[in-house]
């Protein structure tokens, strides 16, 4: 009985903070009209000769030789540098974090007609510290059925609000655009919490095995 109580206490102590998805607004970019430069849930900042807008594959089919199935061409995403403009822009959204949780950011990157580089980063809005980032270069394509690749990076929560930001500054523009889609954020327990939880399960399992041992009678 004592072993079981110790195991239960270990599991309770090791239980990680509650984890789950973070509510990112309009992470799939399906909520607004194509060619809109205002996207629900997101803040867009651009340079004087640059353009960031909501687009879909059909627009590239009509103008620029894009191909793909009907669902792929209908899918909406953010295009950096659309309309022959420059792509020096920032697309961002803020959300609260818990200092006890680690977070994983996931997003899809596409590159139309030429290789493109997209940077995702998370910045603490109070300290301006960069908590995590990823620079990813996607090979160019005109096929929207194979346009996007999914990438992820992590960061530790601080208890402050953070700004999730995406940029494509410095990539070739003209008819070559960087594309962003399917942004999501999930919270997960810190690695140390998982290690403690596994240790707690191990102790519980050992206690159960100890209870099942048969008694040995001496002759």
N, C-alpha and C positions, 0 to 999 in steps of 0.2 A: 504494500500500500504506500509506503514511504517513497518507493521508486516512482510510482505513478504520480504522486503529488509533485515530486521534483520535476518530472518530465512535463507535467502540465504548467508548472511555473516557468520552465524554460521556454516552452512554446509561447506563453503569454508575453514573456519578456522579449522574445525574438520577433514577435509579429510585427511586420513592417507597417509603415503608414499607409493609409488607403491610397491606392493608385488607380488610374483610369484615364480616359481621354480628356483632353482639355477642349473647351468649347471654342474652336476657331470659327469665326463667322465667314461663311461663303468660301470655304477652303477649296471647293471644286470650281468656283467662278462661273456657276451656271445661273446666277440670279439676276443678271442685267443684260441689256441689249448689246449685241455685237457692235464693235467700233466705239463703244462708250469709253471715255477717258475717266469716268467716275465709277468705281467698283465698290459695291456694298460691302461694308466691313473693313475696307482697306484704305490706307492713306497713300497717295501717289505724289511723288515729288520728281520733277524733271527739269533738265536744263533748257535753255532757250531754243535750241534747234533739235530737241529730242522729242520722242513720242513713246508713251507706254499706254496700251489700250487693251480692251477685251477683244479677243478674236476667236475664230474657229477655222477648222480645216477647209471648210467650203470657200472661204474667202481666198485662201491660197490656191485652191482648185481653179477658181474663176480668173485669178490674175497671174499666177506664177508657176503653174505646172505641178501643183500639189496633187497627190493621188491618195486613194484609200477607200475603205468601205464607207457606206452611208453613216453608220454610227460614229466612226472615227472622224469623218469630215464634219459632223454635227457637234462634236465635243468642243466645249469652250475652254479657253485658257488665256493667260496674260501673255501678250507679245511685247517684248522690248525692241524698239526700233521699227515698228510697223510703219508702212507708208513711205519707205525710202528715207525715213528720218534717222537721227542718231538714237542710240539706246542708253544714254547715260541717265538712268532714273532709279528711283528707290520705291519699292512697294513694301508697305509695312503694316503691321497690326500689333496691338499691345494686349497683354493679358497678365493676370496675377500669378504668382508662383508661391510655393510652399518650400521653406528652407529645408524641410525633412525629405524632400523628394528630388529624384533625378528625373530629367525629362528627355524625351527623344523626339526630334523633329524629323518628319518625313515629307518629301516633296518630289514631284516629277519634273525633269528637265528635258526639253526638246530643243532641237537646233534645225531650223529650216535652211536648206541649200548650202550650208557651210558650217564648220565647227564653231560652237559657241560656248562661252564660259559664263556660268551663273554662280554667284556667291550668296549663300544663306548665312545669316548671323543672328545672334541673340545678344541684345545689349541691355544691361540693367538701367532702367530709366532714372534711378536715383544717383548712382555712382558713375554712370556712363562706362562701366567696365564691360568688355566683351566677354561673355560667359561661354560662348561656343560658336564655332563657325565651320563652314565647309566651302571650298572652292572646287567646282566640278566642271570639266569640259566635256561636252557631248558632241559626238560625231554628227556631221550634217546629214540630212536626209530630206527627201520630198515625199516619202511614204508615211502617211499619218497612222497607219496600222502599226508601224514600228518606230514612231517618232520619239516616244518618251522613254526615259529610263528613271527608275526610282532610286533616290539616294537618301541617306539619313546621317544625322549627327546628334550628339547629346550635350547636355549642360546641366549643372547643378542649380536648383532653385535657391533664391536668396531671401524669400519672403517679400520682396519688392515686386512691383510690376516690371515686366520686361517688354522690349520691343523686338519683334521678329521681323527681320528685314531681308529683302532680296534685291540684288543689283546685277546688272550685266554690263557695267561700264568697261570700256576697252575692247569689247568684242567687235568684229567686223560688222558693218551694217549694210546699207544698200538693200538688196533683196535677200539678205541673210539676217534672220531674226532669231533671238533667244526666246524660248518659250517656257512658261512656268504653269504647273497644274497640280491639283490634288495635294494641297498643303494640309498636314495634320500634325498635332502634337499630342503625345501621350506621356503621362507621368508613371514612373516605375520606382520601386524602392531602391535605396542606395545599395551598392554591392555588399557593404558590410552588414546591412539588415538581412539580405538574402543568406549570407554566410551564417549569421546567428540563427536564422530560421531553420536552415538545414541541420545545424548542430542540435537544435531543439528536437527536430524530428528523429535524429539519430539517438538521442537520449531516451525519447519516448519508445522507440523501437527496441532499444536495449532493455528497458524496463519490462516490456511485454514479453520479450524472449526469456527474461529471468523468471517471470511468473510461470512460464510453461515448462520449465525444467522439471523432469520427473524426480521424485525422491529416491535416493539410493539407500537401500536397506543393507545393513551389515549383518553378515551371518553370525 
